[in-house]
Amino acid sequence: MKLMPCPMHCLRNIDECAYLGIVRAAPTSDDDAAWSTYVFAPPNPAGVVWEWWCHTPSGLIFVAERDRRTDTILSTVLPTELAPMLRPEAGQ
């Protein structure tokens, strides 16, 4: 059984969590091509990335830092803890 360190509910079975995608800034323009790429062609990088996750029983949304090469969860935080990094001008 794989465990996910939920920032509010301690260690939980990963089956209680749903993957929601990589943390990245949405396009700032109304350009259809940019939005199409954003929605239908998300990045698929190898290595350490920040990802959106949801603890489905409680509905809590949180961010996990995960190494996609080894499928190792390095840390989890609430989105408010990453707010400065999530701004579009931060380059995410």
PyMOL Python script that loads the backbone (N, CA, C, O; Angstrom):
from pymol import cmd

cmd.read_pdbstr("""\
ATOM      1  N   MET A   1       0.855  -1.169   0.000  1.00  0.00           N
ATOM      2  CA  MET A   1       0.000   0.000   0.000  1.00  0.00           C
ATOM      3  C   MET A   1       0.905   1.237   0.000  1.00  0.00           C
ATOM      4  O   MET A   1       1.834   1.343   0.801  1.00  0.00           O
ATOM      5  N   LYS A   2       0.618   2.160  -0.905  1.00  0.00           N
ATOM      6  CA  LYS A   2       1.368   3.405  -0.980  1.00  0.00           C
ATOM      7  C   LYS A   2       0.645   4.464  -0.140  1.00  0.00           C
ATOM      8  O   LYS A   2      -0.579   4.587  -0.189  1.00  0.00           O
ATOM      9  N   LEU A   3       1.424   5.219   0.625  1.00  0.00           N
ATOM     10  CA  LEU A   3       0.852   6.245   1.495  1.00  0.00           C
ATOM     11  C   LEU A   3       1.178   7.635   0.959  1.00  0.00           C
ATOM     12  O   LEU A   3       2.280   7.882   0.470  1.00  0.00           O
ATOM     13  N   MET A   4       0.209   8.533   1.059  1.00  0.00           N
ATOM     14  CA  MET A   4       0.360   9.930   0.657  1.00  0.00           C
ATOM     15  C   MET A   4       0.362  10.766   1.925  1.00  0.00           C
ATOM     16  O   MET A   4      -0.579  10.674   2.714  1.00  0.00           O
ATOM     17  N   PRO A   5       1.394  11.586   2.148  1.00  0.00           N
ATOM     18  CA  PRO A   5       1.398  12.451   3.329  1.00  0.00           C
ATOM     19  C   PRO A   5       0.524  13.681   3.104  1.00  0.00           C
ATOM     20  O   PRO A   5       1.008  14.711   2.637  1.00  0.00           O
ATOM     21  N   CYS A   6      -0.736  13.577   3.429  1.00  0.00           N
ATOM     22  CA  CYS A   6      -1.680  14.686   3.275  1.00  0.00           C
ATOM     23  C   CYS A   6      -1.340  15.776   4.295  1.00  0.00           C
ATOM     24  O   CYS A   6      -1.135  15.465   5.469  1.00  0.00           O
ATOM     25  N   PRO A   7      -1.274  17.057   3.874  1.00  0.00           N
ATOM     26  CA  PRO A   7      -0.886  18.110   4.815  1.00  0.00           C
ATOM     27  C   PRO A   7      -1.878  18.363   5.948  1.00  0.00           C
ATOM     28  O   PRO A   7      -1.515  18.986   6.946  1.00  0.00           O
ATOM     29  N   MET A   8      -3.122  17.895   5.819  1.00  0.00           N
ATOM     30  CA  MET A   8      -4.109  18.101   6.877  1.00  0.00           C
ATOM     31  C   MET A   8      -4.504  16.805   7.589  1.00  0.00           C
ATOM     32  O   MET A   8      -4.937  16.844   8.741  1.00  0.00           O
ATOM     33  N   HIS A   9      -4.361  15.662   6.918  1.00  0.00           N
ATOM     34  CA  HIS A   9      -4.869  14.407   7.468  1.00  0.00           C
ATOM     35  C   HIS A   9      -3.791  13.360   7.706  1.00  0.00           C
ATOM     36  O   HIS A   9      -4.110  12.177   7.821  1.00  0.00           O
ATOM     37  N   CYS A  10      -2.531  13.757   7.783  1.00  0.00           N
ATOM     38  CA  CYS A  10      -1.396  12.847   8.011  1.00  0.00           C
ATOM     39  C   CYS A  10      -1.272  11.833   6.877  1.00  0.00           C
ATOM     40  O   CYS A  10      -1.700  12.109   5.756  1.00  0.00           O
ATOM     41  N   LEU A  11      -0.703  10.686   7.144  1.00  0.00           N
ATOM     42  CA  LEU A  11      -0.529   9.672   6.108  1.00  0.00           C
ATOM     43  C   LEU A  11      -1.858   9.025   5.757  1.00  0.00           C
ATOM     44  O   LEU A  11      -2.588   8.566   6.636  1.00  0.00           O
ATOM     45  N   ARG A  12      -2.165   8.993   4.468  1.00  0.00           N
ATOM     46  CA  ARG A  12      -3.412   8.397   3.987  1.00  0.00           C
ATOM     47  C   ARG A  12      -3.086   7.419   2.867  1.00  0.00           C
ATOM     48  O   ARG A  12      -2.080   7.576   2.176  1.00  0.00           O
ATOM     49  N   ASN A  13      -3.931   6.416   2.688  1.00  0.00           N
ATOM     50  CA  ASN A  13      -3.809   5.513   1.554  1.00  0.00           C
ATOM     51  C   ASN A  13      -3.948   6.346   0.282  1.00  0.00           C
ATOM     52  O   ASN A  13      -4.863   7.163   0.176  1.00  0.00           O
ATOM     53  N   ILE A  14      -3.059   6.150  -0.675  1.00  0.00           N
ATOM     54  CA  ILE A  14      -3.090   6.974  -1.882  1.00  0.00           C
ATOM     55  C   ILE A  14      -4.382   6.757  -2.679  1.00  0.00           C
ATOM     56  O   ILE A  14      -4.733   7.589  -3.516  1.00  0.00           O
ATOM     57  N   ASP A  15      -5.082   5.669  -2.433  1.00  0.00           N
ATOM     58  CA  ASP A  15      -6.375   5.448  -3.095  1.00  0.00           C
ATOM     59  C   ASP A  15      -7.411   6.496  -2.679  1.00  0.00           C
ATOM     60  O   ASP A  15      -8.416   6.673  -3.368  1.00  0.00           O
ATOM     61  N   GLU A  16      -7.182   7.187  -1.571  1.00  0.00           N
ATOM     62  CA  GLU A  16      -8.078   8.256  -1.126  1.00  0.00           C
ATOM     63  C   GLU A  16      -7.794   9.581  -1.837  1.00  0.00           C
ATOM     64  O   GLU A  16      -8.518  10.558  -1.648  1.00  0.00           O
ATOM     65  N   CYS A  17      -6.746   9.608  -2.647  1.00  0.00           N
ATOM     66  CA  CYS A  17      -6.320  10.846  -3.296  1.00  0.00           C
ATOM     67  C   CYS A  17      -6.463  10.746  -4.809  1.00  0.00           C
ATOM     68  O   CYS A  17      -6.311   9.672  -5.392  1.00  0.00           O
ATOM     69  N   ALA A  18      -6.756  11.876  -5.430  1.00  0.00           N
ATOM     70  CA  ALA A  18      -6.892  11.939  -6.888  1.00  0.00           C
ATOM     71  C   ALA A  18      -5.880  12.934  -7.447  1.00  0.00           C
ATOM     72  O   ALA A  18      -5.749  14.049  -6.943  1.00  0.00           O
ATOM     73  N   TYR A  19      -5.172  12.525  -8.484  1.00  0.00           N
ATOM     74  CA  TYR A  19      -4.203  13.383  -9.163  1.00  0.00           C
ATOM     75  C   TYR A  19      -4.958  14.373 -10.037  1.00  0.00           C
ATOM     76  O   TYR A  19      -5.876  13.988 -10.761  1.00  0.00           O
ATOM     77  N   LEU A  20      -4.576  15.660  -9.973  1.00  0.00           N
ATOM     78  CA  LEU A  20      -5.284  16.697 -10.727  1.00  0.00           C
ATOM     79  C   LEU A  20      -4.421  17.400 -11.774  1.00  0.00           C
ATOM     80  O   LEU A  20      -4.938  18.228 -12.523  1.00  0.00           O
ATOM     81  N   GLY A  21      -3.127  17.098 -11.850  1.00  0.00           N
ATOM     82  CA  GLY A  21      -2.267  17.702 -12.864  1.00  0.00           C
ATOM     83  C   GLY A  21      -1.100  18.465 -12.276  1.00  0.00           C
ATOM     84  O   GLY A  21      -0.997  18.653 -11.064  1.00  0.00           O
ATOM     85  N   ILE A  22      -0.223  18.900 -13.165  1.00  0.00           N
ATOM     86  CA  ILE A  22       0.979  19.626 -12.780  1.00  0.00           C
ATOM     87  C   ILE A  22       0.623  21.079 -12.463  1.00  0.00           C
ATOM     88  O   ILE A  22      -0.229  21.674 -13.123  1.00  0.00           O
ATOM     89  N   VAL A  23       1.275  21.636 -11.460  1.00  0.00           N
ATOM     90  CA  VAL A  23       1.089  23.048 -11.108  1.00  0.00           C
ATOM     91  C   VAL A  23       1.747  23.884 -12.210  1.00  0.00           C
ATOM     92  O   VAL A  23       2.942  23.753 -12.476  1.00  0.00           O
ATOM     93  N   ARG A  24       0.948  24.739 -12.842  1.00  0.00           N
ATOM     94  CA  ARG A  24       1.456  25.623 -13.891  1.00  0.00           C
ATOM     95  C   ARG A  24       0.487  26.775 -14.073  1.00  0.00           C
ATOM     96  O   ARG A  24      -0.696  26.670 -13.752  1.00  0.00           O
ATOM     97  N   ALA A  25       0.996  27.851 -14.581  1.00  0.00           N
ATOM     98  CA  ALA A  25       0.179  29.044 -14.788  1.00  0.00           C
ATOM     99  C   ALA A  25      -0.664  28.888 -16.048  1.00  0.00           C
ATOM    100  O   ALA A  25      -0.193  28.361 -17.056  1.00  0.00           O
ATOM    101  N   ALA A  26      -1.893  29.342 -15.987  1.00  0.00           N
ATOM    102  CA  ALA A  26      -2.767  29.339 -17.163  1.00  0.00           C
ATOM    103  C   ALA A  26      -2.331  30.452 -18.113  1.00  0.00           C
ATOM    104  O   ALA A  26      -1.715  31.427 -17.683  1.00  0.00           O
ATOM    105  N   PRO A  27      -2.647  30.315 -19.399  1.00  0.00           N
ATOM    106  CA  PRO A  27      -2.324  31.396 -20.342  1.00  0.00           C
ATOM    107  C   PRO A  27      -2.982  32.703 -19.900  1.00  0.00           C
ATOM    108  O   PRO A  27      -4.102  32.706 -19.388  1.00  0.00           O
ATOM    109  N   THR A  28      -2.277  33.798 -20.103  1.00  0.00           N
ATOM    110  CA  THR A  28      -2.802  35.105 -19.693  1.00  0.00           C
ATOM    111  C   THR A  28      -3.555  35.805 -20.813  1.00  0.00           C
ATOM    112  O   THR A  28      -4.160  36.854 -20.589  1.00  0.00           O
ATOM    113  N   SER A  29      -3.527  35.240 -22.014  1.00  0.00           N
ATOM    114  CA  SER A  29      -4.227  35.867 -23.141  1.00  0.00           C
ATOM    115  C   SER A  29      -5.449  35.039 -23.523  1.00  0.00           C
ATOM    116  O   SER A  29      -5.674  33.959 -22.977  1.00  0.00           O
ATOM    117  N   ASP A  30      -6.230  35.551 -24.463  1.00  0.00           N
ATOM    118  CA  ASP A  30      -7.388  34.818 -24.975  1.00  0.00           C
ATOM    119  C   ASP A  30      -7.038  34.045 -26.242  1.00  0.00           C
ATOM    120  O   ASP A  30      -7.928  33.670 -27.005  1.00  0.00           O
ATOM    121  N   ASP A  31      -5.761  33.807 -26.469  1.00  0.00           N
ATOM    122  CA  ASP A  31      -5.291  33.107 -27.656  1.00  0.00           C
ATOM    123  C   ASP A  31      -5.769  31.649 -27.632  1.00  0.00           C
ATOM    124  O   ASP A  31      -5.434  30.893 -26.719  1.00  0.00           O
ATOM    125  N   ASP A  32      -6.547  31.269 -28.636  1.00  0.00           N
ATOM    126  CA  ASP A  32      -7.103  29.909 -28.690  1.00  0.00           C
ATOM    127  C   ASP A  32      -6.024  28.840 -28.744  1.00  0.00           C
ATOM    128  O   ASP A  32      -6.169  27.788 -28.121  1.00  0.00           O
ATOM    129  N   ALA A  33      -4.952  29.086 -29.472  1.00  0.00           N
ATOM    130  CA  ALA A  33      -3.879  28.097 -29.591  1.00  0.00           C
ATOM    131  C   ALA A  33      -3.202  27.867 -28.241  1.00  0.00           C
ATOM    132  O   ALA A  33      -2.897  26.730 -27.879  1.00  0.00           O
ATOM    133  N   ALA A  34      -2.969  28.942 -27.503  1.00  0.00           N
ATOM    134  CA  ALA A  34      -2.338  28.817 -26.186  1.00  0.00           C
ATOM    135  C   ALA A  34      -3.229  28.039 -25.234  1.00  0.00           C
ATOM    136  O   ALA A  34      -2.741  27.184 -24.495  1.00  0.00           O
ATOM    137  N   TRP A  35      -4.525  28.318 -25.238  1.00  0.00           N
ATOM    138  CA  TRP A  35      -5.455  27.597 -24.368  1.00  0.00           C
ATOM    139  C   TRP A  35      -5.605  26.141 -24.799  1.00  0.00           C
ATOM    140  O   TRP A  35      -5.719  25.256 -23.950  1.00  0.00           O
ATOM    141  N   SER A  36      -5.606  25.885 -26.088  1.00  0.00           N
ATOM    142  CA  SER A  36      -5.695  24.514 -26.583  1.00  0.00           C
ATOM    143  C   SER A  36      -4.496  23.690 -26.103  1.00  0.00           C
ATOM    144  O   SER A  36      -4.650  22.556 -25.648  1.00  0.00           O
ATOM    145  N   THR A  37      -3.309  24.273 -26.211  1.00  0.00           N
ATOM    146  CA  THR A  37      -2.109  23.584 -25.735  1.00  0.00           C
ATOM    147  C   THR A  37      -2.176  23.382 -24.225  1.00  0.00           C
ATOM    148  O   THR A  37      -1.823  22.311 -23.732  1.00  0.00           O
ATOM    149  N   TYR A  38      -2.619  24.383 -23.494  1.00  0.00           N
ATOM    150  CA  TYR A  38      -2.717  24.291 -22.037  1.00  0.00           C
ATOM    151  C   TYR A  38      -3.668  23.168 -21.607  1.00  0.00           C
ATOM    152  O   TYR A  38      -3.364  22.411 -20.686  1.00  0.00           O
ATOM    153  N   VAL A  39      -4.813  23.066 -22.278  1.00  0.00           N
ATOM    154  CA  VAL A  39      -5.825  22.082 -21.877  1.00  0.00           C
ATOM    155  C   VAL A  39      -5.517  20.678 -22.388  1.00  0.00           C
ATOM    156  O   VAL A  39      -5.638  19.705 -21.644  1.00  0.00           O
ATOM    157  N   PHE A  40      -5.118  20.572 -23.654  1.00  0.00           N
ATOM    158  CA  PHE A  40      -5.027  19.256 -24.290  1.00  0.00           C
ATOM    159  C   PHE A  40      -3.616  18.693 -24.414  1.00  0.00           C
ATOM    160  O   PHE A  40      -3.464  17.527 -24.779  1.00  0.00           O
ATOM    161  N   ALA A  41      -2.583  19.475 -24.125  1.00  0.00           N
ATOM    162  CA  ALA A  41      -1.205  18.990 -24.239  1.00  0.00           C
ATOM    163  C   ALA A  41      -0.388  19.400 -23.015  1.00  0.00           C
ATOM    164  O   ALA A  41       0.570  20.165 -23.129  1.00  0.00           O
ATOM    165  N   PRO A  42      -0.772  18.886 -21.844  1.00  0.00           N
ATOM    166  CA  PRO A  42      -0.025  19.264 -20.641  1.00  0.00           C
ATOM    167  C   PRO A  42       1.396  18.716 -20.713  1.00  0.00           C
ATOM    168  O   PRO A  42       1.646  17.728 -21.404  1.00  0.00           O
ATOM    169  N   PRO A  43       2.328  19.349 -20.004  1.00  0.00           N
ATOM    170  CA  PRO A  43       3.705  18.852 -20.009  1.00  0.00           C
ATOM    171  C   PRO A  43       3.790  17.497 -19.316  1.00  0.00           C
ATOM    172  O   PRO A  43       2.966  17.171 -18.462  1.00  0.00           O
ATOM    173  N   ASN A  44       4.781  16.728 -19.687  1.00  0.00           N
ATOM    174  CA  ASN A  44       4.989  15.417 -19.083  1.00  0.00           C
ATOM    175  C   ASN A  44       6.476  15.249 -18.758  1.00  0.00           C
ATOM    176  O   ASN A  44       7.136  14.359 -19.295  1.00  0.00           O
ATOM    177  N   PRO A  45       6.998  16.109 -17.876  1.00  0.00           N
ATOM    178  CA  PRO A  45       8.428  16.073 -17.613  1.00  0.00           C
ATOM    179  C   PRO A  45       8.835  14.915 -16.698  1.00  0.00           C
ATOM    180  O   PRO A  45       8.057  14.456 -15.862  1.00  0.00           O
ATOM    181  N   ALA A  46      10.064  14.462 -16.881  1.00  0.00           N
ATOM    182  CA  ALA A  46      10.653  13.511 -15.941  1.00  0.00           C
ATOM    183  C   ALA A  46      11.333  14.331 -14.858  1.00  0.00           C
ATOM    184  O   ALA A  46      11.789  15.445 -15.115  1.00  0.00           O
ATOM    185  N   GLY A  47      11.402  13.801 -13.676  1.00  0.00           N
ATOM    186  CA  GLY A  47      12.070  14.507 -12.589  1.00  0.00           C
ATOM    187  C   GLY A  47      11.099  15.025 -11.559  1.00  0.00           C
ATOM    188  O   GLY A  47       9.951  14.587 -11.491  1.00  0.00           O
ATOM    189  N   VAL A  48      11.563  15.955 -10.762  1.00  0.00           N
ATOM    190  CA  VAL A  48      10.777  16.494  -9.651  1.00  0.00           C
ATOM    191  C   VAL A  48       9.840  17.586 -10.160  1.00  0.00           C
ATOM    192  O   VAL A  48      10.269  18.531 -10.822  1.00  0.00           O
ATOM    193  N   VAL A  49       8.556  17.442  -9.842  1.00  0.00           N
ATOM    194  CA  VAL A  49       7.537  18.418 -10.245  1.00  0.00           C
ATOM    195  C   VAL A  49       6.583  18.666  -9.075  1.00  0.00           C
ATOM    196  O   VAL A  49       6.491  17.860  -8.149  1.00  0.00           O
ATOM    197  N   TRP A  50       5.875  19.799  -9.138  1.00  0.00           N
ATOM    198  CA  TRP A  50       4.792  20.106  -8.197  1.00  0.00           C
ATOM    199  C   TRP A  50       3.490  19.712  -8.871  1.00  0.00           C
ATOM    200  O   TRP A  50       3.268  20.057 -10.032  1.00  0.00           O
ATOM    201  N   GLU A  51       2.618  18.989  -8.158  1.00  0.00           N
ATOM    202  CA  GLU A  51       1.368  18.500  -8.726  1.00  0.00           C
ATOM    203  C   GLU A  51       0.193  18.816  -7.802  1.00  0.00           C
ATOM    204  O   GLU A  51       0.328  18.831  -6.579  1.00  0.00           O
ATOM    205  N   TRP A  52      -0.961  19.068  -8.418  1.00  0.00           N
ATOM    206  CA  TRP A  52      -2.208  19.236  -7.678  1.00  0.00           C
ATOM    207  C   TRP A  52      -2.759  17.862  -7.334  1.00  0.00           C
ATOM    208  O   TRP A  52      -2.780  16.965  -8.176  1.00  0.00           O
ATOM    209  N   TRP A  53      -3.203  17.702  -6.094  1.00  0.00           N
ATOM    210  CA  TRP A  53      -3.850  16.471  -5.640  1.00  0.00           C
ATOM    211  C   TRP A  53      -5.076  16.854  -4.817  1.00  0.00           C
ATOM    212  O   TRP A  53      -5.178  17.974  -4.317  1.00  0.00           O
ATOM    213  N   CYS A  54      -6.007  15.905  -4.684  1.00  0.00           N
ATOM    214  CA  CYS A  54      -7.199  16.109  -3.873  1.00  0.00           C
ATOM    215  C   CYS A  54      -7.392  14.913  -2.949  1.00  0.00           C
ATOM    216  O   CYS A  54      -7.364  13.766  -3.396  1.00  0.00           O
ATOM    217  N   HIS A  55      -7.589  15.184  -1.659  1.00  0.00           N
ATOM    218  CA  HIS A  55      -7.986  14.129  -0.727  1.00  0.00           C
ATOM    219  C   HIS A  55      -9.493  14.007  -0.905  1.00  0.00           C
ATOM    220  O   HIS A  55     -10.247  14.824  -0.376  1.00  0.00           O
ATOM    221  N   THR A  56      -9.938  13.000  -1.640  1.00  0.00           N
ATOM    222  CA  THR A  56     -11.335  12.931  -2.078  1.00  0.00           C
ATOM    223  C   THR A  56     -12.370  12.817  -0.954  1.00  0.00           C
ATOM    224  O   THR A  56     -13.440  13.411  -1.089  1.00  0.00           O
ATOM    225  N   PRO A  57     -12.124  12.094   0.148  1.00  0.00           N
ATOM    226  CA  PRO A  57     -13.159  12.055   1.192  1.00  0.00           C
ATOM    227  C   PRO A  57     -13.450  13.419   1.812  1.00  0.00           C
ATOM    228  O   PRO A  57     -14.589  13.700   2.186  1.00  0.00           O
ATOM    229  N   SER A  58     -12.428  14.266   1.921  1.00  0.00           N
ATOM    230  CA  SER A  58     -12.639  15.570   2.541  1.00  0.00           C
ATOM    231  C   SER A  58     -12.756  16.707   1.524  1.00  0.00           C
ATOM    232  O   SER A  58     -13.218  17.797   1.862  1.00  0.00           O
ATOM    233  N   GLY A  59     -12.338  16.457   0.285  1.00  0.00           N
ATOM    234  CA  GLY A  59     -12.356  17.502  -0.733  1.00  0.00           C
ATOM    235  C   GLY A  59     -11.189  18.470  -0.625  1.00  0.00           C
ATOM    236  O   GLY A  59     -11.181  19.496  -1.305  1.00  0.00           O
ATOM    237  N   LEU A  60     -10.201  18.166   0.215  1.00  0.00           N
ATOM    238  CA  LEU A  60      -9.053  19.045   0.402  1.00  0.00           C
ATOM    239  C   LEU A  60      -8.131  18.997  -0.819  1.00  0.00           C
ATOM    240  O   LEU A  60      -7.682  17.926  -1.226  1.00  0.00           O
ATOM    241  N   ILE A  61      -7.857  20.163  -1.395  1.00  0.00           N
ATOM    242  CA  ILE A  61      -6.904  20.287  -2.491  1.00  0.00           C
ATOM    243  C   ILE A  61      -5.551  20.650  -1.893  1.00  0.00           C
ATOM    244  O   ILE A  61      -5.457  21.551  -1.060  1.00  0.00           O
ATOM    245  N   PHE A  62      -4.501  19.944  -2.320  1.00  0.00           N
ATOM    246  CA  PHE A  62      -3.161  20.247  -1.844  1.00  0.00           C
ATOM    247  C   PHE A  62      -2.161  20.035  -2.970  1.00  0.00           C
ATOM    248  O   PHE A  62      -2.510  19.543  -4.043  1.00  0.00           O
ATOM    249  N   VAL A  63      -0.915  20.412  -2.713  1.00  0.00           N
ATOM    250  CA  VAL A  63       0.142  20.318  -3.715  1.00  0.00           C
ATOM    251  C   VAL A  63       1.197  19.338  -3.208  1.00  0.00           C
ATOM    252  O   VAL A  63       1.626  19.414  -2.057  1.00  0.00           O
ATOM    253  N   ALA A  64       1.609  18.419  -4.081  1.00  0.00           N
ATOM    254  CA  ALA A  64       2.647  17.456  -3.731  1.00  0.00           C
ATOM    255  C   ALA A  64       3.868  17.673  -4.617  1.00  0.00           C
ATOM    256  O   ALA A  64       3.749  17.911  -5.819  1.00  0.00           O
ATOM    257  N   GLU A  65       5.016  17.588  -4.012  1.00  0.00           N
ATOM    258  CA  GLU A  65       6.267  17.593  -4.758  1.00  0.00           C
ATOM    259  C   GLU A  65       6.634  16.123  -4.963  1.00  0.00           C
ATOM    260  O   GLU A  65       6.834  15.383  -4.000  1.00  0.00           O
ATOM    261  N   ARG A  66       6.720  15.707  -6.245  1.00  0.00           N
ATOM    262  CA  ARG A  66       6.916  14.281  -6.525  1.00  0.00           C
ATOM    263  C   ARG A  66       7.991  14.100  -7.582  1.00  0.00           C
ATOM    264  O   ARG A  66       8.049  14.846  -8.559  1.00  0.00           O
ATOM    265  N   ASP A  67       8.840  13.102  -7.380  1.00  0.00           N
ATOM    266  CA  ASP A  67       9.825  12.727  -8.389  1.00  0.00           C
ATOM    267  C   ASP A  67       9.154  11.707  -9.299  1.00  0.00           C
ATOM    268  O   ASP A  67       8.866  10.586  -8.879  1.00  0.00           O
ATOM    269  N   ARG A  68       8.907  12.092 -10.532  1.00  0.00           N
ATOM    270  CA  ARG A  68       8.174  11.241 -11.457  1.00  0.00           C
ATOM    271  C   ARG A  68       9.021  10.077 -11.975  1.00  0.00           C
ATOM    272  O   ARG A  68       8.476   9.108 -12.504  1.00  0.00           O
ATOM    273  N   ARG A  69      10.329  10.160 -11.831  1.00  0.00           N
ATOM    274  CA  ARG A  69      11.179   9.037 -12.271  1.00  0.00           C
ATOM    275  C   ARG A  69      11.066   7.865 -11.312  1.00  0.00           C
ATOM    276  O   ARG A  69      11.087   6.711 -11.739  1.00  0.00           O
ATOM    277  N   THR A  70      10.946   8.149 -10.023  1.00  0.00           N
ATOM    278  CA  THR A  70      10.893   7.094  -9.014  1.00  0.00           C
ATOM    279  C   THR A  70       9.520   6.966  -8.362  1.00  0.00           C
ATOM    280  O   THR A  70       9.304   6.068  -7.549  1.00  0.00           O
ATOM    281  N   ASP A  71       8.591   7.854  -8.709  1.00  0.00           N
ATOM    282  CA  ASP A  71       7.254   7.912  -8.111  1.00  0.00           C
ATOM    283  C   ASP A  71       7.329   8.083  -6.594  1.00  0.00           C
ATOM    284  O   ASP A  71       6.553   7.492  -5.844  1.00  0.00           O
ATOM    285  N   THR A  72       8.285   8.907  -6.167  1.00  0.00           N
ATOM    286  CA  THR A  72       8.480   9.191  -4.753  1.00  0.00           C
ATOM    287  C   THR A  72       7.880  10.545  -4.410  1.00  0.00           C
ATOM    288  O   THR A  72       8.168  11.544  -5.069  1.00  0.00           O
ATOM    289  N   ILE A  73       7.050  10.576  -3.383  1.00  0.00           N
ATOM    290  CA  ILE A  73       6.463  11.834  -2.917  1.00  0.00           C
ATOM    291  C   ILE A  73       7.445  12.454  -1.932  1.00  0.00           C
ATOM    292  O   ILE A  73       7.748  11.866  -0.894  1.00  0.00           O
ATOM    293  N   LEU A  74       7.941  13.645  -2.264  1.00  0.00           N
ATOM    294  CA  LEU A  74       8.957  14.297  -1.452  1.00  0.00           C
ATOM    295  C   LEU A  74       8.359  15.176  -0.365  1.00  0.00           C
ATOM    296  O   LEU A  74       8.885  15.226   0.747  1.00  0.00           O
ATOM    297  N   SER A  75       7.267  15.870  -0.671  1.00  0.00           N
ATOM    298  CA  SER A  75       6.613  16.725   0.328  1.00  0.00           C
ATOM    299  C   SER A  75       5.214  17.076  -0.153  1.00  0.00           C
ATOM    300  O   SER A  75       4.899  16.947  -1.336  1.00  0.00           O
ATOM    301  N   THR A  76       4.385  17.518   0.772  1.00  0.00           N
ATOM    302  CA  THR A  76       3.049  18.020   0.436  1.00  0.00           C
ATOM    303  C   THR A  76       2.805  19.286   1.234  1.00  0.00           C
ATOM    304  O   THR A  76       3.237  19.406   2.381  1.00  0.00           O
ATOM    305  N   VAL A  77       2.104  20.236   0.614  1.00  0.00           N
ATOM    306  CA  VAL A  77       1.791  21.502   1.265  1.00  0.00           C
ATOM    307  C   VAL A  77       0.405  21.963   0.815  1.00  0.00           C
ATOM    308  O   VAL A  77      -0.125  21.491  -0.190  1.00  0.00           O
ATOM    309  N   LEU A  78      -0.158  22.878   1.565  1.00  0.00           N
ATOM    310  CA  LEU A  78      -1.402  23.521   1.156  1.00  0.00           C
ATOM    311  C   LEU A  78      -1.082  24.563   0.085  1.00  0.00           C
ATOM    312  O   LEU A  78       0.017  25.119   0.098  1.00  0.00           O
ATOM    313  N   PRO A  79      -1.986  24.843  -0.828  1.00  0.00           N
ATOM    314  CA  PRO A  79      -1.716  25.819  -1.888  1.00  0.00           C
ATOM    315  C   PRO A  79      -1.324  27.199  -1.370  1.00  0.00           C
ATOM    316  O   PRO A  79      -0.544  27.896  -2.019  1.00  0.00           O
ATOM    317  N   THR A  80      -1.842  27.603  -0.227  1.00  0.00           N
ATOM    318  CA  THR A  80      -1.501  28.924   0.302  1.00  0.00           C
ATOM    319  C   THR A  80      -0.016  29.039   0.638  1.00  0.00           C
ATOM    320  O   THR A  80       0.535  30.140   0.636  1.00  0.00           O
ATOM    321  N   GLU A  81       0.632  27.917   0.925  1.00  0.00           N
ATOM    322  CA  GLU A  81       2.058  27.937   1.229  1.00  0.00           C
ATOM    323  C   GLU A  81       2.905  28.147  -0.022  1.00  0.00           C
ATOM    324  O   GLU A  81       4.072  28.529   0.074  1.00  0.00           O
ATOM    325  N   LEU A  82       2.325  27.900  -1.190  1.00  0.00           N
ATOM    326  CA  LEU A  82       3.043  28.075  -2.451  1.00  0.00           C
ATOM    327  C   LEU A  82       2.539  29.269  -3.237  1.00  0.00           C
ATOM    328  O   LEU A  82       2.960  29.468  -4.376  1.00  0.00           O
ATOM    329  N   ALA A  83       1.662  30.062  -2.672  1.00  0.00           N
ATOM    330  CA  ALA A  83       1.035  31.155  -3.415  1.00  0.00           C
ATOM    331  C   ALA A  83       2.020  32.066  -4.147  1.00  0.00           C
ATOM    332  O   ALA A  83       1.768  32.393  -5.307  1.00  0.00           O
ATOM    333  N   PRO A  84       3.119  32.492  -3.539  1.00  0.00           N
ATOM    334  CA  PRO A  84       4.047  33.341  -4.293  1.00  0.00           C
ATOM    335  C   PRO A  84       4.612  32.639  -5.529  1.00  0.00           C
ATOM    336  O   PRO A  84       4.823  33.286  -6.555  1.00  0.00           O
ATOM    337  N   MET A  85       4.857  31.354  -5.452  1.00  0.00           N
ATOM    338  CA  MET A  85       5.426  30.608  -6.575  1.00  0.00           C
ATOM    339  C   MET A  85       4.410  30.401  -7.693  1.00  0.00           C
ATOM    340  O   MET A  85       4.796  30.235  -8.850  1.00  0.00           O
ATOM    341  N   LEU A  86       3.127  30.409  -7.370  1.00  0.00           N
ATOM    342  CA  LEU A  86       2.090  30.090  -8.349  1.00  0.00           C
ATOM    343  C   LEU A  86       1.688  31.271  -9.230  1.00  0.00           C
ATOM    344  O   LEU A  86       0.937  31.096 -10.189  1.00  0.00           O
ATOM    345  N   ARG A  87       2.175  32.458  -8.919  1.00  0.00           N
ATOM    346  CA  ARG A  87       1.832  33.622  -9.745  1.00  0.00           C
ATOM    347  C   ARG A  87       2.437  33.467 -11.124  1.00  0.00           C
ATOM    348  O   ARG A  87       3.553  32.961 -11.236  1.00  0.00           O
ATOM    349  N   PRO A  88       1.743  33.886 -12.195  1.00  0.00           N
ATOM    350  CA  PRO A  88       2.267  33.744 -13.559  1.00  0.00           C
ATOM    351  C   PRO A  88       3.646  34.357 -13.751  1.00  0.00           C
ATOM    352  O   PRO A  88       4.456  33.816 -14.504  1.00  0.00           O
ATOM    353  N   GLU A  89       3.930  35.466 -13.093  1.00  0.00           N
ATOM    354  CA  GLU A  89       5.224  36.122 -13.289  1.00  0.00           C
ATOM    355  C   GLU A  89       6.366  35.337 -12.665  1.00  0.00           C
ATOM    356  O   GLU A  89       7.532  35.662 -12.887  1.00  0.00           O
ATOM    357  N   ALA A  90       6.042  34.287 -11.872  1.00  0.00           N
ATOM    358  CA  ALA A  90       7.093  33.473 -11.266  1.00  0.00           C
ATOM    359  C   ALA A  90       7.658  32.458 -12.243  1.00  0.00           C
ATOM    360  O   ALA A  90       8.627  31.768 -11.927  1.00  0.00           O
ATOM    361  N   GLY A  91       7.063  32.355 -13.433  1.00  0.00           N
ATOM    362  CA  GLY A  91       7.592  31.482 -14.463  1.00  0.00           C
ATOM    363  C   GLY A  91       7.129  30.046 -14.394  1.00  0.00           C
ATOM    364  O   GLY A  91       7.726  29.182 -15.038  1.00  0.00           O
ATOM    365  N   GLN A  92       6.091  29.761 -13.639  1.00  0.00           N
ATOM    366  CA  GLN A  92       5.602  28.377 -13.551  1.00  0.00           C
ATOM    367  C   GLN A  92       4.641  28.071 -14.655  1.00  0.00           C
ATOM    368  O   GLN A  92       4.130  26.954 -14.737  1.00  0.00           O
TER     369      GLN A  92
END
""", "prot")
cmd.dss("prot")
cmd.show_as("cartoon", "prot")
cmd.util.cbc("prot")
cmd.orient("prot")
